[in-house]
């Protein structure tokens, strides 16, 4: 498999992984225990499709965030769209999150964005992350998670109830192009006047938000999203608008498992996906949540701070 990892960010992540605490390795262990270990596949979002496109920064973006990367009129985008979880054979109809990861690179800057299709994450801390997954390890006798273990997790970590409730409230997206995507984590943006603003990222589909009908949920095959996206792209680019969502008073800056009320949005730019790409074009990439350009720094939430080492560990395991 072609490997496209050359960034200093991954090297730094690997160095961090060598000194990692047990909780970092436990995060990957928990994913593997729940979904199995699959050679050459990611521990999370194992099933996905690669695409290419461009990101066009919004006019006067420097009033919100200044970076050499965003000085370009158009930035090439390497994109991966995916199904949540570590099962590479998961159904495209599964009521799990959809993922949008992309890498923007240019002018000696690199920016990786990792987004999911619900406005909350399933855990507030690494401890909750591990417990959530451990509670869902299939019982050997039934092949399904034990409801009592899930209930015990929910009692100990109420943050683990929020994303599942949202996912259960609707069917799966009818297309990768018809769901919004969210960073869940907050980042700090510094503008050309050195003013700092904390915000989450929200990505809105230009095609609108659409989920499978009840009949489609029954009749569609377990793999339909890549073909649907290919047919859509044959008619023209798939567009999204990226926004920085500003926090309202009371919105947590450190808990990704809570939804924001929000206090307005600032447009960051437009993503145009123009074509599907070979699996090699993104399978060899590790999209690193802390790979940020000048002008953007991570917030203080413990999930975001903990993500670098597990990504490096996961990559080292699937590369063997």
C-alpha beads as a LAMMPS data file, in Angstrom:
LAMMPS data file: protein, C-alpha beads

320 atoms
319 bonds

1 atom types
1 bond types

-500.0 500.0 xlo xhi
-500.0 500.0 ylo yhi
-500.0 500.0 zlo zhi

Masses

1 110.0

Atoms # bond

1 1 1 0.000 0.000 0.000
2 1 1 1.268 3.425 -0.940
3 1 1 2.095 5.496 2.144
4 1 1 1.641 9.242 1.924
5 1 1 2.679 10.213 5.438
6 1 1 5.527 12.694 5.417
7 1 1 4.440 15.402 7.827
8 1 1 6.359 16.328 10.928
9 1 1 3.040 16.138 12.762
10 1 1 2.881 12.355 12.404
11 1 1 6.511 12.004 13.409
12 1 1 5.766 14.050 16.500
13 1 1 2.737 11.878 17.158
14 1 1 4.839 8.749 16.861
15 1 1 7.343 10.173 19.316
16 1 1 4.507 10.965 21.685
17 1 1 3.190 7.424 21.257
18 1 1 6.513 5.999 22.405
19 1 1 6.013 7.851 25.681
20 1 1 2.269 7.333 25.777
21 1 1 0.315 6.710 28.914
22 1 1 -1.701 3.479 29.144
23 1 1 -4.854 5.459 28.415
24 1 1 -3.651 6.328 24.904
25 1 1 -2.952 2.720 23.988
26 1 1 -6.166 1.714 25.763
27 1 1 -8.158 3.952 23.404
28 1 1 -6.908 1.963 20.415
29 1 1 -7.196 -1.338 22.303
30 1 1 -10.833 -0.536 23.038
31 1 1 -11.579 0.088 19.364
32 1 1 -9.877 -3.154 18.362
33 1 1 -11.685 -5.140 21.065
34 1 1 -15.071 -3.805 19.974
35 1 1 -14.694 -3.966 16.194
36 1 1 -11.833 -6.429 15.744
37 1 1 -8.403 -5.847 14.238
38 1 1 -8.472 -5.715 10.446
39 1 1 -5.172 -5.829 8.566
40 1 1 -4.351 -2.547 6.868
41 1 1 -7.534 -0.861 8.111
42 1 1 -8.049 2.052 10.439
43 1 1 -9.116 1.263 13.996
44 1 1 -11.912 3.801 13.583
45 1 1 -13.810 4.763 10.422
46 1 1 -12.424 1.648 8.754
47 1 1 -14.799 1.796 5.776
48 1 1 -14.430 4.799 3.517
49 1 1 -13.929 6.277 0.079
50 1 1 -11.329 8.741 -1.201
51 1 1 -12.011 11.917 -3.147
52 1 1 -10.312 15.062 -4.354
53 1 1 -11.373 18.663 -4.534
54 1 1 -10.494 22.177 -3.499
55 1 1 -11.086 24.562 -0.633
56 1 1 -11.756 28.184 -1.518
57 1 1 -11.183 30.502 1.487
58 1 1 -13.860 33.077 2.212
59 1 1 -13.119 36.700 1.301
60 1 1 -11.540 38.597 4.184
61 1 1 -10.937 35.357 6.078
62 1 1 -7.913 37.018 7.699
63 1 1 -10.381 39.088 9.734
64 1 1 -11.143 35.838 11.591
65 1 1 -8.033 33.680 11.113
66 1 1 -4.751 34.549 9.430
67 1 1 -2.476 31.888 7.989
68 1 1 -0.225 31.661 4.935
69 1 1 -2.300 28.614 3.942
70 1 1 -5.449 30.684 3.496
71 1 1 -3.700 33.363 1.433
72 1 1 -4.128 31.143 -1.627
73 1 1 -7.224 31.602 -3.780
74 1 1 -7.738 27.830 -3.926
75 1 1 -6.180 25.020 -1.865
76 1 1 -6.129 21.383 -3.053
77 1 1 -8.145 19.116 -0.752
78 1 1 -7.496 15.433 -0.159
79 1 1 -10.762 14.034 1.211
80 1 1 -11.909 10.806 2.872
81 1 1 -15.603 10.103 3.520
82 1 1 -16.350 7.248 5.877
83 1 1 -18.652 5.140 8.045
84 1 1 -18.190 5.372 11.816
85 1 1 -16.752 2.439 13.735
86 1 1 -13.935 0.005 13.087
87 1 1 -15.804 -2.577 10.980
88 1 1 -14.686 -2.370 7.322
89 1 1 -17.829 -4.291 6.331
90 1 1 -20.285 -2.024 8.135
91 1 1 -23.513 -1.297 6.319
92 1 1 -23.883 2.086 4.643
93 1 1 -27.376 2.047 6.215
94 1 1 -26.035 1.724 9.764
95 1 1 -27.176 4.343 12.243
96 1 1 -23.659 5.426 13.016
97 1 1 -21.843 8.649 12.271
98 1 1 -20.492 9.510 8.843
99 1 1 -17.048 11.038 8.697
100 1 1 -15.467 13.747 6.586
101 1 1 -11.702 14.060 6.873
102 1 1 -9.639 16.303 4.657
103 1 1 -6.129 17.576 4.317
104 1 1 -5.368 21.039 2.994
105 1 1 -1.721 21.699 2.187
106 1 1 0.230 24.565 0.676
107 1 1 2.758 27.318 1.395
108 1 1 4.551 25.068 3.893
109 1 1 1.337 24.737 5.917
110 1 1 -0.879 21.716 6.516
111 1 1 -4.372 21.530 7.972
112 1 1 -6.192 18.291 8.748
113 1 1 -9.894 18.488 9.561
114 1 1 -11.684 15.492 11.105
115 1 1 -15.452 15.859 11.288
116 1 1 -18.457 13.654 12.052
117 1 1 -22.120 13.892 11.139
118 1 1 -23.481 14.646 14.618
119 1 1 -22.892 17.806 16.670
120 1 1 -21.656 15.842 19.697
121 1 1 -18.957 13.241 20.338
122 1 1 -19.700 10.033 22.230
123 1 1 -17.304 10.772 25.090
124 1 1 -16.127 13.760 27.095
125 1 1 -12.833 12.260 28.305
126 1 1 -10.440 9.453 27.351
127 1 1 -11.751 7.411 30.300
128 1 1 -15.306 7.728 29.014
129 1 1 -14.113 6.884 25.483
130 1 1 -12.589 3.597 26.651
131 1 1 -15.565 2.709 28.859
132 1 1 -18.068 3.437 26.059
133 1 1 -16.334 0.992 23.741
134 1 1 -15.665 -1.655 26.384
135 1 1 -19.379 -1.674 27.194
136 1 1 -20.077 -2.537 23.558
137 1 1 -17.704 -5.474 23.147
138 1 1 -19.930 -8.292 21.820
139 1 1 -20.890 -10.990 24.309
140 1 1 -19.429 -14.295 22.999
141 1 1 -22.681 -16.067 23.836
142 1 1 -24.958 -13.724 21.871
143 1 1 -22.645 -11.895 19.474
144 1 1 -24.219 -8.648 20.686
145 1 1 -23.323 -6.088 23.370
146 1 1 -24.670 -6.762 26.842
147 1 1 -27.383 -4.158 27.639
148 1 1 -26.453 -4.304 31.316
149 1 1 -22.881 -3.236 30.559
150 1 1 -24.134 -0.342 28.418
151 1 1 -26.490 0.735 31.201
152 1 1 -23.633 0.620 33.704
153 1 1 -21.503 2.783 31.417
154 1 1 -24.325 5.281 30.977
155 1 1 -24.766 5.502 34.727
156 1 1 -21.083 6.203 35.229
157 1 1 -20.677 8.437 32.169
158 1 1 -23.908 10.213 31.136
159 1 1 -21.971 11.893 28.321
160 1 1 -22.125 8.535 26.508
161 1 1 -25.895 8.798 26.023
162 1 1 -26.006 11.928 23.859
163 1 1 -24.631 10.874 20.500
164 1 1 -26.449 7.491 20.476
165 1 1 -29.737 9.307 21.154
166 1 1 -29.191 11.604 18.168
167 1 1 -28.262 8.700 15.899
168 1 1 -31.338 6.716 16.930
169 1 1 -33.577 9.671 16.105
170 1 1 -33.100 9.438 12.335
171 1 1 -32.089 7.002 9.623
172 1 1 -28.692 7.053 7.953
173 1 1 -27.777 9.851 5.527
174 1 1 -28.905 9.169 1.961
175 1 1 -25.583 10.479 0.659
176 1 1 -22.209 11.609 1.916
177 1 1 -23.219 14.882 0.232
178 1 1 -26.440 15.357 2.240
179 1 1 -25.316 15.452 5.847
180 1 1 -23.699 18.222 7.871
181 1 1 -20.395 17.548 9.596
182 1 1 -19.075 18.879 12.900
183 1 1 -15.687 19.150 14.588
184 1 1 -17.203 18.682 18.104
185 1 1 -13.848 19.931 19.452
186 1 1 -13.237 23.654 19.872
187 1 1 -10.218 25.442 18.413
188 1 1 -8.729 28.899 18.938
189 1 1 -8.537 31.120 15.834
190 1 1 -6.216 34.144 15.710
191 1 1 -6.872 36.887 13.187
192 1 1 -4.548 39.429 11.573
193 1 1 -5.019 41.783 14.527
194 1 1 -3.978 38.985 16.927
195 1 1 -7.519 38.743 18.322
196 1 1 -8.314 35.190 19.446
197 1 1 -11.725 33.538 19.096
198 1 1 -12.722 30.072 20.237
199 1 1 -15.060 28.202 17.889
200 1 1 -16.149 24.818 16.624
201 1 1 -16.284 23.997 12.923
202 1 1 -19.589 23.230 11.207
203 1 1 -19.759 22.034 7.592
204 1 1 -23.119 22.484 5.850
205 1 1 -24.007 20.582 2.650
206 1 1 -25.140 22.692 -0.275
207 1 1 -27.501 19.867 -1.288
208 1 1 -29.336 20.101 2.033
209 1 1 -29.730 17.473 4.741
210 1 1 -31.473 14.257 3.660
211 1 1 -31.804 10.864 5.310
212 1 1 -32.955 7.525 3.944
213 1 1 -36.688 6.970 3.782
214 1 1 -38.057 3.959 5.653
215 1 1 -38.369 2.094 2.360
216 1 1 -34.830 2.995 1.289
217 1 1 -33.505 1.851 4.655
218 1 1 -35.060 -1.567 3.991
219 1 1 -34.282 -1.933 0.302
220 1 1 -30.911 -0.292 -0.313
221 1 1 -27.830 -2.561 -0.410
222 1 1 -25.276 -2.413 2.376
223 1 1 -22.861 -0.552 0.125
224 1 1 -24.442 2.238 -1.884
225 1 1 -22.725 5.460 -0.804
226 1 1 -19.656 5.373 -3.125
227 1 1 -21.797 4.686 -6.210
228 1 1 -24.306 7.355 -5.204
229 1 1 -21.515 9.877 -4.724
230 1 1 -19.959 8.929 -8.058
231 1 1 -23.269 9.467 -9.837
232 1 1 -23.697 12.795 -8.110
233 1 1 -20.177 13.909 -9.079
234 1 1 -20.850 12.978 -12.692
235 1 1 -23.398 15.804 -12.679
236 1 1 -21.033 18.324 -11.080
237 1 1 -19.012 19.125 -7.951
238 1 1 -20.379 18.398 -4.495
239 1 1 -20.253 21.516 -2.365
240 1 1 -20.074 22.299 1.339
241 1 1 -19.713 25.576 3.204
242 1 1 -17.417 25.641 6.244
243 1 1 -18.265 27.850 9.194
244 1 1 -16.740 28.657 12.542
245 1 1 -19.546 28.313 15.079
246 1 1 -19.210 30.845 17.893
247 1 1 -20.112 29.755 21.443
248 1 1 -23.062 31.104 23.345
249 1 1 -22.678 31.800 27.056
250 1 1 -22.732 28.439 28.780
251 1 1 -21.508 26.422 25.773
252 1 1 -18.663 24.210 26.986
253 1 1 -15.281 24.856 25.409
254 1 1 -13.858 21.607 26.779
255 1 1 -16.634 18.979 26.494
256 1 1 -17.134 17.670 22.938
257 1 1 -20.065 15.488 24.058
258 1 1 -22.321 18.520 24.562
259 1 1 -24.092 20.339 21.759
260 1 1 -23.627 24.074 21.432
261 1 1 -26.497 26.523 21.427
262 1 1 -24.170 28.741 19.410
263 1 1 -23.981 32.501 18.959
264 1 1 -23.679 32.923 15.233
265 1 1 -21.312 31.646 12.544
266 1 1 -18.409 33.012 10.547
267 1 1 -17.927 31.640 7.035
268 1 1 -14.494 30.086 6.520
269 1 1 -14.858 29.054 2.884
270 1 1 -16.227 26.450 0.498
271 1 1 -15.193 22.865 -0.109
272 1 1 -15.824 21.555 -3.617
273 1 1 -15.393 17.802 -4.048
274 1 1 -14.806 17.202 -7.733
275 1 1 -13.987 13.516 -8.185
276 1 1 -13.637 10.161 -6.501
277 1 1 -10.048 8.958 -6.185
278 1 1 -8.186 5.685 -5.809
279 1 1 -8.082 4.161 -2.342
280 1 1 -4.312 4.678 -2.269
281 1 1 -4.863 8.418 -2.406
282 1 1 -6.169 8.523 1.167
283 1 1 -5.598 5.081 2.716
284 1 1 -1.941 5.912 3.316
285 1 1 -2.758 9.188 5.021
286 1 1 -3.243 9.644 8.732
287 1 1 -5.427 12.709 9.185
288 1 1 -4.099 14.139 12.433
289 1 1 -6.505 16.251 14.515
290 1 1 -3.634 18.367 15.842
291 1 1 -2.160 19.077 12.407
292 1 1 -3.033 22.765 12.324
293 1 1 -1.782 25.748 10.323
294 1 1 -0.582 29.034 11.744
295 1 1 -3.500 30.926 13.214
296 1 1 -5.307 27.874 14.626
297 1 1 -4.447 26.206 17.928
298 1 1 -6.193 23.407 19.836
299 1 1 -8.649 24.099 22.609
300 1 1 -8.217 22.590 26.053
301 1 1 -10.721 19.753 25.806
302 1 1 -9.188 16.463 26.999
303 1 1 -10.416 14.394 24.048
304 1 1 -8.706 16.701 21.548
305 1 1 -5.532 16.879 23.611
306 1 1 -5.411 13.054 23.835
307 1 1 -5.972 12.281 20.153
308 1 1 -2.434 12.615 18.752
309 1 1 -0.847 9.546 20.325
310 1 1 -3.707 7.092 19.600
311 1 1 -3.657 8.049 15.919
312 1 1 0.061 7.287 15.744
313 1 1 -0.436 3.986 17.590
314 1 1 -3.288 2.994 15.281
315 1 1 -1.198 3.783 12.210
316 1 1 1.752 1.743 13.485
317 1 1 -0.520 -1.257 14.081
318 1 1 -2.189 -1.208 10.681
319 1 1 1.139 -0.706 8.935
320 1 1 2.580 -4.001 10.235

Bonds

1 1 1 2
2 1 2 3
3 1 3 4
4 1 4 5
5 1 5 6
6 1 6 7
7 1 7 8
8 1 8 9
9 1 9 10
10 1 10 11
11 1 11 12
12 1 12 13
13 1 13 14
14 1 14 15
15 1 15 16
16 1 16 17
17 1 17 18
18 1 18 19
19 1 19 20
20 1 20 21
21 1 21 22
22 1 22 23
23 1 23 24
24 1 24 25
25 1 25 26
26 1 26 27
27 1 27 28
28 1 28 29
29 1 29 30
30 1 30 31
31 1 31 32
32 1 32 33
33 1 33 34
34 1 34 35
35 1 35 36
36 1 36 37
37 1 37 38
38 1 38 39
39 1 39 40
40 1 40 41
41 1 41 42
42 1 42 43
43 1 43 44
44 1 44 45
45 1 45 46
46 1 46 47
47 1 47 48
48 1 48 49
49 1 49 50
50 1 50 51
51 1 51 52
52 1 52 53
53 1 53 54
54 1 54 55
55 1 55 56
56 1 56 57
57 1 57 58
58 1 58 59
59 1 59 60
60 1 60 61
61 1 61 62
62 1 62 63
63 1 63 64
64 1 64 65
65 1 65 66
66 1 66 67
67 1 67 68
68 1 68 69
69 1 69 70
70 1 70 71
71 1 71 72
72 1 72 73
73 1 73 74
74 1 74 75
75 1 75 76
76 1 76 77
77 1 77 78
78 1 78 79
79 1 79 80
80 1 80 81
81 1 81 82
82 1 82 83
83 1 83 84
84 1 84 85
85 1 85 86
86 1 86 87
87 1 87 88
88 1 88 89
89 1 89 90
90 1 90 91
91 1 91 92
92 1 92 93
93 1 93 94
94 1 94 95
95 1 95 96
96 1 96 97
97 1 97 98
98 1 98 99
99 1 99 100
100 1 100 101
101 1 101 102
102 1 102 103
103 1 103 104
104 1 104 105
105 1 105 106
106 1 106 107
107 1 107 108
108 1 108 109
109 1 109 110
110 1 110 111
111 1 111 112
112 1 112 113
113 1 113 114
114 1 114 115
115 1 115 116
116 1 116 117
117 1 117 118
118 1 118 119
119 1 119 120
120 1 120 121
121 1 121 122
122 1 122 123
123 1 123 124
124 1 124 125
125 1 125 126
126 1 126 127
127 1 127 128
128 1 128 129
129 1 129 130
130 1 130 131
131 1 131 132
132 1 132 133
133 1 133 134
134 1 134 135
135 1 135 136
136 1 136 137
137 1 137 138
138 1 138 139
139 1 139 140
140 1 140 141
141 1 141 142
142 1 142 143
143 1 143 144
144 1 144 145
145 1 145 146
146 1 146 147
147 1 147 148
148 1 148 149
149 1 149 150
150 1 150 151
151 1 151 152
152 1 152 153
153 1 153 154
154 1 154 155
155 1 155 156
156 1 156 157
157 1 157 158
158 1 158 159
159 1 159 160
160 1 160 161
161 1 161 162
162 1 162 163
163 1 163 164
164 1 164 165
165 1 165 166
166 1 166 167
167 1 167 168
168 1 168 169
169 1 169 170
170 1 170 171
171 1 171 172
172 1 172 173
173 1 173 174
174 1 174 175
175 1 175 176
176 1 176 177
177 1 177 178
178 1 178 179
179 1 179 180
180 1 180 181
181 1 181 182
182 1 182 183
183 1 183 184
184 1 184 185
185 1 185 186
186 1 186 187
187 1 187 188
188 1 188 189
189 1 189 190
190 1 190 191
191 1 191 192
192 1 192 193
193 1 193 194
194 1 194 195
195 1 195 196
196 1 196 197
197 1 197 198
198 1 198 199
199 1 199 200
200 1 200 201
201 1 201 202
202 1 202 203
203 1 203 204
204 1 204 205
205 1 205 206
206 1 206 207
207 1 207 208
208 1 208 209
209 1 209 210
210 1 210 211
211 1 211 212
212 1 212 213
213 1 213 214
214 1 214 215
215 1 215 216
216 1 216 217
217 1 217 218
218 1 218 219
219 1 219 220
220 1 220 221
221 1 221 222
222 1 222 223
223 1 223 224
224 1 224 225
225 1 225 226
226 1 226 227
227 1 227 228
228 1 228 229
229 1 229 230
230 1 230 231
231 1 231 232
232 1 232 233
233 1 233 234
234 1 234 235
235 1 235 236
236 1 236 237
237 1 237 238
238 1 238 239
239 1 239 240
240 1 240 241
241 1 241 242
242 1 242 243
243 1 243 244
244 1 244 245
245 1 245 246
246 1 246 247
247 1 247 248
248 1 248 249
249 1 249 250
250 1 250 251
251 1 251 252
252 1 252 253
253 1 253 254
254 1 254 255
255 1 255 256
256 1 256 257
257 1 257 258
258 1 258 259
259 1 259 260
260 1 260 261
261 1 261 262
262 1 262 263
263 1 263 264
264 1 264 265
265 1 265 266
266 1 266 267
267 1 267 268
268 1 268 269
269 1 269 270
270 1 270 271
271 1 271 272
272 1 272 273
273 1 273 274
274 1 274 275
275 1 275 276
276 1 276 277
277 1 277 278
278 1 278 279
279 1 279 280
280 1 280 281
281 1 281 282
282 1 282 283
283 1 283 284
284 1 284 285
285 1 285 286
286 1 286 287
287 1 287 288
288 1 288 289
289 1 289 290
290 1 290 291
291 1 291 292
292 1 292 293
293 1 293 294
294 1 294 295
295 1 295 296
296 1 296 297
297 1 297 298
298 1 298 299
299 1 299 300
300 1 300 301
301 1 301 302
302 1 302 303
303 1 303 304
304 1 304 305
305 1 305 306
306 1 306 307
307 1 307 308
308 1 308 309
309 1 309 310
310 1 310 311
311 1 311 312
312 1 312 313
313 1 313 314
314 1 314 315
315 1 315 316
316 1 316 317
317 1 317 318
318 1 318 319
319 1 319 320
